[in-house]
Amino acid sequence: MDSTTQILTVLILLITMVLVVIITQFARRRRSLYVLRPLPAYRLIPTAIGESIEANRPVHISLGAAGLGGFETLTALAAAELAYQAASRAIIGGVSPIVTISDPTALPLAQDTLRRAAAARGLLKSGAARDARWYPAGSSGLAFAAALSGMLPDDRVAASILVGSFGTELALIAETSARRGQRLIAGTDTLQGQAVAYVMADAPLIGEEIYMAGAYLGDSAVQMAGAVVQDILRWLLILAIFVPTALAVGDAILNGRFSAALARLLGGG
């Protein structure tokens, strides 16, 4: 990494931290001051959970192949946060939510997520949420997808929230959900999985949206500030890409006169 890249990286991190601190303080005092952009998936999750409670059927939450200690650690932690937010709502029903994983390192994370959800509702001693399951993934994840395709009808699942690491095998699970009339919310950290989720899920989570569960489903001011900062940085990145592109296109069309005219307009010559 060269010195310019290091400086830019430090500058971006510094701006991010400053914005998070400032926006967090405002969010703690006046949450209504910030309006998060609407994401259909996070609007659908409470509805799907409510329907499952009314039908006395479980909600299925899966982290896929996301595990701890590798490149997918952040994805696993983000998926666990969404699992916690969903499980803490579903646990008040008569049926425990089901959390599935295919990476063995994520099993303690799934178990602890259910434990925290039960503790948040005062149901820890009742054993209301202990249904964390590990299924082997195989070489391409098809074995895991096949296991879930069999589990969904057997356990009479009402809705599935698949957020973690999935590839094209997501299509097999989505097809089973569609045949059974089960709601499906899906988000993944792979491009192939995102393509499948966009086409087949009732509501997909695209890109960094899987990291925003705490802001949309929880009440943390810090997480809300993080979501706002992500949107700010996204627009800054768009501008950083658009401005040089517009200059290059303008110069190509006008033989370099566009940049000169813009410089004169801004007082540079």
C-alpha positions as CSV (number, residue, x, y, z in Angstrom):
1,M,0.0,0.0,0.0
2,D,1.6,3.3,-1.1
3,S,1.6,6.5,1.0
4,T,-1.2,8.1,-0.9
5,T,-3.5,5.2,-0.3
6,Q,-2.6,5.1,3.3
7,I,-3.4,8.8,3.8
8,L,-6.7,8.4,2.0
9,T,-7.6,5.3,4.1
10,V,-6.8,7.1,7.4
11,L,-8.7,10.2,6.2
12,I,-11.8,8.1,5.4
13,L,-11.6,6.3,8.7
14,L,-11.2,9.6,10.6
15,I,-14.2,11.2,8.8
16,T,-16.3,8.1,9.5
17,M,-15.5,8.1,13.2
18,V,-16.1,11.8,13.6
19,L,-19.5,11.6,11.8
20,V,-20.6,8.5,13.8
21,V,-19.7,10.3,17.1
22,I,-21.5,13.5,16.1
23,I,-24.6,11.9,14.7
24,T,-24.9,9.5,17.6
25,Q,-25.1,12.4,20.0
26,F,-27.9,14.0,18.0
27,A,-29.7,10.6,17.6
28,R,-29.7,10.0,21.3
29,R,-31.4,13.3,21.9
30,R,-33.7,13.4,19.0
31,R,-34.2,10.2,17.1
32,S,-36.9,11.7,14.9
33,L,-34.2,14.1,13.5
34,Y,-32.9,11.3,11.2
35,V,-35.1,9.4,8.8
36,L,-33.5,6.2,7.4
37,R,-34.1,5.4,3.8
38,P,-36.8,2.8,3.4
39,L,-35.6,-0.8,2.9
40,P,-38.5,-3.2,2.1
41,A,-36.7,-6.2,3.7
42,Y,-36.6,-4.6,7.1
43,R,-40.3,-3.5,6.8
44,L,-41.2,-7.1,5.9
45,I,-39.4,-8.9,8.7
46,P,-41.7,-7.7,11.6
47,T,-44.7,-8.6,9.4
48,A,-43.4,-12.0,8.6
49,I,-42.7,-12.7,12.2
50,G,-46.1,-11.5,13.3
51,E,-47.7,-13.9,10.8
52,S,-45.7,-16.8,12.0
53,I,-46.7,-16.1,15.6
54,E,-50.4,-16.0,14.6
55,A,-50.0,-19.3,12.7
56,N,-48.1,-20.9,15.6
57,R,-45.3,-21.8,13.2
58,P,-41.5,-21.1,13.6
59,V,-39.4,-18.5,11.9
60,H,-36.2,-19.9,10.3
61,I,-33.0,-17.7,10.4
62,S,-29.9,-18.9,8.6
63,L,-26.3,-17.6,8.6
64,G,-25.3,-19.9,5.8
65,A,-21.6,-20.5,5.5
66,A,-20.6,-17.4,7.4
67,G,-18.2,-18.4,10.2
68,L,-15.8,-16.9,12.7
69,G,-12.1,-16.5,12.4
70,G,-11.9,-16.0,8.6
71,F,-12.8,-13.5,5.9
72,E,-16.5,-13.9,6.7
73,T,-16.3,-13.0,10.3
74,L,-17.9,-9.5,9.8
75,T,-20.7,-11.1,7.8
76,A,-21.3,-13.7,10.5
77,L,-21.5,-11.0,13.2
78,A,-23.8,-8.8,11.1
79,A,-26.0,-11.9,10.4
80,A,-26.0,-12.7,14.1
81,E,-27.3,-9.2,14.9
82,L,-30.1,-9.6,12.5
83,A,-30.8,-13.0,13.9
84,Y,-31.0,-11.5,17.4
85,Q,-33.4,-8.8,16.3
86,A,-35.6,-11.3,14.6
87,A,-35.5,-14.0,17.3
88,S,-36.2,-11.5,20.1
89,R,-39.5,-10.8,18.3
90,A,-40.4,-14.3,17.3
91,I,-39.6,-15.8,20.7
92,I,-42.7,-14.3,22.3
93,G,-44.8,-16.8,20.2
94,G,-45.4,-20.4,21.2
95,V,-42.7,-21.9,18.9
96,S,-39.0,-21.3,19.1
97,P,-37.2,-19.7,16.1
98,I,-34.8,-22.0,14.3
99,V,-31.3,-20.8,13.5
100,T,-29.2,-22.8,11.1
101,I,-25.5,-22.6,10.2
102,S,-23.1,-24.7,8.1
103,D,-19.8,-23.4,9.5
104,P,-19.1,-25.2,12.9
105,T,-17.4,-22.0,14.2
106,A,-20.7,-20.2,14.0
107,L,-22.6,-22.7,16.2
108,P,-21.6,-21.0,19.5
109,L,-22.5,-17.7,17.9
110,A,-26.0,-19.0,17.0
111,Q,-26.6,-20.5,20.4
112,D,-25.5,-17.3,22.1
113,T,-27.7,-15.2,19.8
114,L,-30.8,-17.3,20.8
115,R,-29.8,-17.1,24.5
116,R,-29.5,-13.3,24.3
117,A,-32.9,-13.1,22.6
118,A,-34.5,-15.2,25.3
119,A,-32.8,-13.1,28.0
120,A,-34.1,-9.9,26.5
121,R,-37.7,-11.1,26.8
122,G,-37.2,-12.6,30.3
123,L,-37.6,-16.2,28.9
124,L,-34.1,-17.5,29.5
125,K,-35.2,-20.1,32.1
126,S,-38.0,-21.4,30.0
127,G,-35.7,-22.7,27.3
128,A,-37.8,-21.0,24.7
129,A,-35.0,-20.4,22.2
130,R,-32.4,-23.2,22.0
131,D,-33.0,-24.5,18.4
132,A,-29.6,-23.8,16.8
133,R,-28.8,-26.4,14.2
134,W,-25.6,-27.3,12.2
135,Y,-25.9,-28.9,8.8
136,P,-22.8,-29.8,6.8
137,A,-22.3,-27.6,3.7
138,G,-20.3,-29.9,1.4
139,S,-17.9,-28.6,-1.2
140,S,-20.3,-26.1,-2.8
141,G,-23.1,-25.6,-0.2
142,L,-25.5,-27.8,-2.0
143,A,-25.7,-30.3,0.8
144,F,-26.6,-27.5,3.2
145,A,-29.3,-26.2,0.8
146,A,-30.7,-29.7,0.4
147,A,-30.9,-30.1,4.1
148,L,-32.7,-26.8,4.5
149,S,-35.1,-27.7,1.7
150,G,-36.1,-30.8,3.6
151,M,-36.2,-29.0,7.0
152,L,-38.6,-26.2,5.8
153,P,-41.6,-28.4,5.1
154,D,-40.8,-30.8,8.0
155,D,-40.8,-28.1,10.6
156,R,-43.7,-26.2,9.0
157,V,-41.6,-23.0,8.8
158,A,-43.7,-19.8,8.2
159,A,-40.9,-17.6,7.0
160,S,-37.1,-17.8,6.3
161,I,-34.6,-15.0,6.9
162,L,-31.4,-16.0,5.1
163,V,-28.7,-13.5,5.8
164,G,-25.0,-14.5,5.8
165,S,-22.9,-16.2,3.2
166,F,-24.8,-18.0,0.4
167,G,-24.0,-18.7,-3.2
168,T,-26.1,-20.0,-6.1
169,E,-27.4,-22.8,-3.8
170,L,-29.7,-20.1,-2.4
171,A,-31.9,-20.8,-5.4
172,L,-32.8,-24.3,-4.1
173,I,-33.9,-22.9,-0.8
174,A,-35.8,-20.1,-2.4
175,E,-37.6,-22.5,-4.7
176,T,-38.7,-24.6,-1.8
177,S,-40.0,-21.6,0.1
178,A,-41.9,-20.4,-2.9
179,R,-43.6,-23.9,-3.4
180,R,-44.6,-23.9,0.3
181,G,-45.9,-20.3,0.3
182,Q,-43.3,-19.2,2.8
183,R,-42.0,-15.7,3.0
184,L,-38.3,-15.3,2.2
185,I,-36.0,-12.4,3.1
186,A,-32.5,-13.0,1.8
187,G,-29.1,-11.2,1.8
188,T,-25.6,-12.5,1.2
189,D,-22.0,-11.3,0.8
190,T,-21.5,-13.0,-2.6
191,L,-22.5,-11.5,-6.0
192,Q,-24.0,-14.8,-7.1
193,G,-26.1,-15.1,-4.0
194,Q,-27.2,-11.5,-4.3
195,A,-28.4,-12.1,-7.9
196,V,-30.5,-15.1,-6.7
197,A,-31.9,-13.1,-3.8
198,Y,-32.8,-10.2,-6.0
199,V,-34.8,-12.4,-8.3
200,M,-36.3,-15.0,-6.0
201,A,-36.7,-13.4,-2.5
202,D,-39.8,-11.5,-1.4
203,A,-37.4,-8.8,-0.2
204,P,-33.7,-8.9,-0.8
205,L,-30.9,-7.2,1.2
206,I,-28.3,-5.9,-1.2
207,G,-24.7,-5.1,-0.3
208,E,-24.1,-3.3,3.0
209,E,-27.8,-3.4,3.9
210,I,-27.2,-6.7,5.8
211,Y,-25.1,-4.6,8.3
212,M,-28.0,-2.3,9.2
213,A,-30.3,-4.6,11.1
214,G,-29.6,-2.9,14.5
215,A,-30.5,0.5,13.0
216,Y,-33.7,-0.6,11.4
217,L,-34.9,-3.2,13.9
218,G,-33.3,-2.1,17.1
219,D,-33.2,1.1,19.2
220,S,-29.4,1.7,19.2
221,A,-28.4,5.3,18.5
222,V,-24.9,4.2,17.6
223,Q,-26.2,1.8,15.0
224,M,-28.6,4.4,13.6
225,A,-25.7,6.8,13.3
226,G,-23.7,4.1,11.5
227,A,-26.5,3.7,9.0
228,V,-26.7,7.4,8.4
229,V,-22.9,7.6,7.9
230,Q,-22.9,4.8,5.5
231,D,-25.4,6.7,3.3
232,I,-23.3,9.8,3.5
233,L,-20.2,8.0,2.5
234,R,-22.1,6.3,-0.3
235,W,-23.1,9.7,-1.8
236,L,-19.5,11.0,-1.4
237,L,-18.2,8.0,-3.2
238,I,-20.7,8.5,-6.0
239,L,-19.6,12.1,-6.3
240,A,-16.0,11.1,-6.3
241,I,-16.7,8.7,-9.2
242,F,-19.1,11.0,-11.1
243,V,-17.0,14.3,-11.2
244,P,-13.8,12.9,-12.8
245,T,-16.0,10.9,-15.2
246,A,-18.0,14.0,-16.2
247,L,-14.7,15.9,-16.7
248,A,-13.2,13.2,-18.9
249,V,-16.4,12.9,-21.0
250,G,-16.7,16.7,-21.4
251,D,-13.0,17.0,-22.4
252,A,-13.4,14.2,-24.9
253,I,-16.4,15.8,-26.6
254,L,-15.0,19.4,-26.5
255,N,-11.3,18.6,-27.1
256,G,-10.2,19.7,-23.7
257,R,-12.1,22.9,-23.6
258,F,-14.6,21.7,-20.9
259,S,-12.0,21.6,-18.1
260,A,-10.6,25.0,-19.2
261,A,-14.1,26.6,-19.2
262,L,-14.9,25.1,-15.8
263,A,-11.6,26.4,-14.4
264,R,-12.4,29.9,-15.7
265,L,-15.9,29.6,-14.2
266,L,-14.5,28.8,-10.8
267,G,-12.0,31.6,-11.0
268,G,-9.0,29.5,-11.8
269,G,-7.9,31.2,-15.0
